[in-house]
Amino acid sequence: MPFFLAMTLFSTAFVAVVAVSSILILQACELAWSPLQRFADCRPKAELIAEAKLVALDAERLDLQRTIYDLERELAARQCVATGPDPRRPLIAKGWNNRSTSMLYGCWDVSLGYQTRDVDTDEVASYSEWQICFDTKGNGREIMRDANGIICEGPISAEYTDGGLFVVEPDNLLCGDGGYIHKREALCQLGNDGSATCSTLQPETNGQANVSLGRRVFSAE
């Protein structure tokens, strides 16, 4: 028998065997006793369809994850600059009633005319400058300059209470000449002109005074 003819007959026979095997395997799903059943996927059609959908959904999930990753990288590359509060804005009723310490952001001038008295010498000191600067959370720093140019400075904080705006020094205010001003507490109320009127108290000496707190005005250059 020629070789070509033999190969043709062999190929034809192989295709026939595969076809018959496929038919038998498909039929095996309907015959629980068939030895060919182990070669066939005999799960219910609905289960096979559900599995195919899960595969498609998983591929879609991976594609979405890649999209999210790309967007996160793009967002991270951008620099967002937040706009802070206006450091020149006066006090307003809305912010005051909402107890917003961010409204205090910036620097404030305390009314002049405030005086202190040395408890040992009875010497009275007046001040040419008293400035308080706050961050958006009500934490700040104050500086006072007396008539002789001596500077007293230190931390200060403010928070809203049921009685109004409570401003307090954590300790005595230290001065450049080695002295200090006794710790003060102040309770402030909103004024009609964007300022606040405050009643100060020195718990250690019972010293009291009234001052006003107004937005610091910077001269144009």
C-alpha positions as CSV (number, residue, x, y, z in Angstrom):
1,M,0.0,0.0,0.0
2,P,1.5,3.4,-0.9
3,F,2.6,5.5,2.0
4,F,0.4,8.5,1.1
5,L,-2.7,6.3,0.9
6,A,-1.8,4.7,4.2
7,M,-1.5,8.1,5.9
8,T,-4.8,9.3,4.4
9,L,-6.6,6.2,5.7
10,F,-5.0,6.7,9.1
11,S,-6.1,10.4,9.3
12,T,-9.6,9.5,8.3
13,A,-9.7,6.8,10.9
14,F,-8.4,9.2,13.6
15,V,-11.0,11.9,12.9
16,A,-13.7,9.2,13.0
17,V,-12.4,8.0,16.4
18,V,-12.4,11.6,17.8
19,A,-15.9,12.2,16.5
20,V,-17.2,9.0,18.0
21,S,-15.4,9.7,21.3
22,S,-16.9,13.2,21.4
23,I,-20.4,11.8,20.9
24,L,-19.8,9.2,23.5
25,I,-18.5,11.7,26.0
26,L,-21.5,14.0,25.4
27,Q,-23.8,11.1,25.8
28,A,-22.0,10.0,28.9
29,C,-23.4,13.1,30.8
30,E,-26.8,11.4,30.4
31,L,-25.6,8.0,31.5
32,A,-24.5,7.9,35.1
33,W,-22.9,4.4,34.6
34,S,-20.8,5.3,31.6
35,P,-17.0,5.0,32.1
36,L,-16.6,8.0,29.8
37,Q,-18.4,10.3,32.2
38,R,-15.2,11.2,34.0
39,F,-13.9,12.8,30.8
40,A,-17.0,15.1,30.4
41,D,-18.1,18.3,32.2
42,C,-21.5,17.2,33.2
43,R,-22.5,20.1,35.5
44,P,-25.9,21.7,34.9
45,K,-26.1,24.2,32.0
46,A,-27.1,27.0,34.4
47,E,-24.0,26.4,36.5
48,L,-21.7,26.5,33.4
49,I,-23.3,29.8,32.3
50,A,-22.9,31.2,35.8
51,E,-19.2,30.3,35.8
52,A,-18.7,31.9,32.5
53,K,-20.3,35.1,33.8
54,L,-18.0,35.0,36.9
55,V,-14.9,34.7,34.6
56,A,-16.1,37.7,32.6
57,L,-16.8,39.8,35.8
58,D,-13.4,38.9,37.2
59,A,-11.8,40.2,34.0
60,E,-13.9,43.4,34.2
61,R,-12.8,43.8,37.9
62,L,-9.1,43.6,37.0
63,D,-9.6,46.1,34.2
64,L,-11.3,48.5,36.7
65,Q,-8.5,48.1,39.2
66,R,-6.0,49.0,36.5
67,T,-8.1,52.1,35.7
68,I,-8.3,53.1,39.4
69,Y,-4.5,52.7,39.8
70,D,-3.9,54.9,36.7
71,L,-6.2,57.6,38.1
72,E,-4.6,57.5,41.5
73,R,-1.2,58.0,40.0
74,E,-2.5,60.9,38.0
75,L,-4.1,62.4,41.1
76,A,-0.9,62.0,43.1
77,A,1.1,63.8,40.5
78,R,-1.1,66.9,40.9
79,Q,-0.4,69.4,43.6
80,C,-3.5,70.8,45.3
81,V,-3.2,74.0,47.2
82,A,-5.9,74.6,49.8
83,T,-7.1,78.2,50.2
84,G,-6.7,79.3,53.8
85,P,-8.9,81.7,55.8
86,D,-8.6,85.4,55.1
87,P,-6.1,86.8,57.7
88,R,-7.7,90.3,57.4
89,R,-11.3,89.3,57.9
90,P,-13.0,90.8,61.0
91,L,-15.1,88.8,63.4
92,I,-18.6,88.0,62.1
93,A,-21.7,86.7,63.9
94,K,-22.0,83.6,61.8
95,G,-18.5,82.3,62.6
96,W,-18.8,83.4,66.2
97,N,-22.1,81.6,66.7
98,N,-20.6,78.5,65.0
99,R,-17.7,78.6,67.4
100,S,-15.2,78.6,64.5
101,T,-11.7,79.2,65.7
102,S,-10.5,79.4,62.1
103,M,-12.1,82.9,62.1
104,L,-9.3,83.9,64.5
105,Y,-6.6,83.1,61.9
106,G,-4.2,85.9,61.6
107,C,-3.0,88.7,63.9
108,W,-5.0,90.9,66.2
109,D,-4.2,94.1,68.1
110,V,-5.2,94.5,71.8
111,S,-6.3,98.0,72.7
112,L,-3.6,100.1,74.2
113,G,-3.9,101.7,77.6
114,Y,-3.4,98.4,79.4
115,Q,-1.1,98.7,82.4
116,T,0.5,96.3,84.8
117,R,1.8,96.9,88.3
118,D,4.9,95.4,89.9
119,V,3.7,93.6,93.1
120,D,7.0,94.2,94.8
121,T,7.8,97.9,93.8
122,D,4.3,99.1,92.9
123,E,5.9,100.4,89.7
124,V,3.3,100.7,86.9
125,A,4.2,99.8,83.3
126,S,2.3,100.8,80.2
127,Y,2.6,99.2,76.8
128,S,3.0,100.6,73.3
129,E,2.2,97.3,71.6
130,W,0.2,94.1,72.3
131,Q,-0.3,91.7,69.4
132,I,-1.8,88.2,69.3
133,C,-1.5,85.9,66.3
134,F,-3.6,82.7,65.9
135,D,-3.6,79.7,63.7
136,T,-6.8,78.1,62.4
137,K,-7.2,76.0,65.6
138,G,-7.0,78.8,68.1
139,N,-3.4,78.3,69.0
140,G,-1.2,81.4,68.9
141,R,1.5,83.6,70.3
142,E,1.4,87.1,71.8
143,I,3.9,89.8,72.1
144,M,3.9,92.9,74.3
145,R,6.3,95.9,74.3
146,D,6.4,98.3,77.2
147,A,7.2,102.0,77.1
148,N,10.9,101.2,77.7
149,G,11.1,98.8,74.7
150,I,11.1,95.6,76.9
151,I,9.4,92.7,75.1
152,C,7.3,90.1,76.8
153,E,6.1,87.2,74.7
154,G,4.8,83.6,74.9
155,P,2.1,81.2,73.8
156,I,-1.6,81.8,74.1
157,S,-4.7,79.8,73.1
158,A,-8.4,80.5,72.5
159,E,-11.6,78.4,72.4
160,Y,-15.3,79.0,72.4
161,T,-17.3,78.3,75.6
162,D,-20.9,78.8,76.6
163,G,-19.9,82.2,77.9
164,G,-18.1,83.4,74.8
165,L,-14.5,83.3,73.5
166,F,-12.1,82.2,76.2
167,V,-8.5,83.3,75.7
168,V,-5.9,82.0,78.2
169,E,-2.1,82.1,78.7
170,P,-0.7,78.7,79.8
171,D,1.7,80.4,82.3
172,N,3.2,83.7,83.2
173,L,4.3,85.8,80.2
174,L,8.1,86.1,80.4
175,C,9.8,89.4,79.6
176,G,13.2,90.2,78.2
177,D,14.4,91.9,81.4
178,G,13.9,88.7,83.5
179,G,10.5,89.8,84.8
180,Y,7.1,88.5,83.9
181,I,3.4,89.3,83.7
182,H,1.2,87.1,85.8
183,K,-0.9,84.6,83.9
184,R,-4.1,86.1,82.4
185,E,-7.5,84.7,81.4
186,A,-9.9,86.7,79.2
187,L,-13.5,86.1,78.3
188,C,-14.5,87.9,75.1
189,Q,-17.8,88.9,73.5
190,L,-18.5,89.8,69.9
191,G,-18.7,93.6,69.2
192,N,-20.7,95.3,66.5
193,D,-17.7,96.4,64.5
194,G,-15.9,93.1,63.9
195,S,-13.9,93.3,67.1
196,A,-14.3,91.7,70.5
197,T,-14.5,93.2,74.0
198,C,-12.7,91.2,76.6
199,S,-12.6,91.1,80.4
200,T,-9.2,89.9,81.6
201,L,-8.4,88.4,85.0
202,Q,-5.1,87.5,86.7
203,P,-6.1,84.6,89.0
204,E,-2.9,84.9,91.1
205,T,-3.3,88.6,91.9
206,N,-7.0,89.1,91.1
207,G,-5.9,91.9,88.7
208,Q,-8.7,92.8,86.2
209,A,-9.0,94.9,83.2
210,N,-11.1,95.5,80.0
211,V,-9.6,95.4,76.6
212,S,-10.7,95.1,73.0
213,L,-9.4,92.8,70.3
214,G,-9.4,94.1,66.7
215,R,-8.0,92.9,63.4
216,R,-4.4,94.1,62.9
217,V,-4.2,96.6,60.1
218,F,-1.0,96.6,58.0
219,S,0.0,99.8,56.2
220,A,0.4,99.5,52.5
221,E,3.9,99.9,51.1
